Amino acid sequence: MGDQTVVGGPSVGTPGRDGAVVDLHHDDGTPPYDVRWSDTGRTSVFFPGPDAHVRHLHSGVEVSHRMQQ
């Protein structure tokens, strides 16, 4: 929790979105995550796809979701 999720836009020229991971569904930190989106303030269950990255804010490291599996 406390990490940032960054998702690429759905098409070229369309902005992506980001949000804060506010809760985990599994003790080992695997998806899905509850994410509060910065553009809407809403929280939803999020299953990261290949265009999603997790930015670990406490360490300054950005990791693609595929690397975590």
C-alpha positions, 0 to 999 in steps of 0.5 A: 500500500502507498505505491502509485499505479500508472496506466498508459493511455488507451491510444496514442495521444490519449493521456493515461491515468494514475492512482494510489494503491489503498488496499491489497486483496492478498497478503503477498501483494499480488493483484488485484489492488484497490486503487484511488484514481487521481483524476476522479477520486474514486476507488476501484478494484484494479487488475493491472495489464501489460501497460500498467506500472507500479511506482514504489514511492518509498524507494523511487523505483518503478517496476512494470507489473510483468516483472512482479509476477 
